[in-house]
Amino acid sequence: MRVIFAGTPEFARVALERLLAAGFTVPLVLTQPDRPAGRGMKLQASPVKQCALEHGIAVAQPRSLRLDGKYPEEAAAARAAIEAAQADVMVVAAYGLILPQWVLDTPPRGCLNIHASLLPRWRGAAPIHRAIEAGDAETGVTIMQMDAGLDTGDMCLVERLPITADDTTASLHDKLADLGGRLIVEALEMSACGGLPRTPQPAEGVNYAHKIEKAESQIDWHQDAEAIARRLRAFNPFPGGATQYGDEAIKVWEAHADPADPAVAVAAAAPGTVLSAGADGVRVACGHGVLCMTLLQRAGGKRLAAGDFLRGFDLPEGAVLDGAASGGTP
């Protein structure tokens, strides 16, 4: 079976590697244009492009696939490449471009999407982050037959995965990427035998995983400690958590909700008040409960365990952190 692959980040690279290892022929890869990255902001190829080049696969990087859009020449060139590839199916994983109807209609078996959620829950751009943030007990991967809507197509394969109490977006991403790679190979093998099932998504339970914005990193100390801890796990590795003490921005990377010590008058402490600070963490009063921060970072500095951080940054008991801060470098 000939497969066009469209994807960009590491999540997609894992799937491409699995398809190649399974023996599928991939004549063409579509991926986002090279982007500036790193301290030197040099142009960097996406993980999928790097994988394609390592395997000698042709790569197309149009800025748009809309023939009547802002970059019609690039879209027309991509169309010619897609048609010349004579693929049976297109596999799409975190590509980053909307596929117009002409793309969906070109491969005889259509386009299959690897989506990192249990559809119809968490359609959209950031399903891994939002599942952790919401406190979901499980997530998974859905292989979906794409249509013109946003993650609205028929479901072909679904597999569930528990979300553990210490999962971050980084750790859950890796587990889901591996699961997605395995499932898309299964789906294509079933399709080759004519036995890939299709089930319409239910109308109930639909919600959307909106893109993560950097402004969401600001910690609101009036929230519940458990909710803040979930957000910090959801926002690791990006954008992290942010707060401020005086003029100093602080990034928070790891924390957990701490059972309130009866000896500490938490109820009397305003949200954002430092209750204690030591090698085991910085304990801060929240709207409900106590958050214990264990991995922190000064603006321009390294991520440090609480004890090491406190050796160079004085956070006295009674200090009040400001949840409206910005800044810090990830």
PyMOL commands that set and color helices and strands:
alter all, ss='L'
color gray80, all
select helices_A, chain A and resi 10-21+47-54+72-85+101-105+127-133+169-192+214-217+225-234+266-268+306-311
alter helices_A, ss='H'
color red, helices_A
select strands_A, chain A and resi 2-7+25-30+35-37+42-44+58-60+89-93+111-115+123-124+138-145+154-162+208-209+241-245+248-258+274-278+281-285+290-298+303-305
alter strands_A, ss='S'
color yellow, strands_A
deselect
rebuild
show_as cartoon
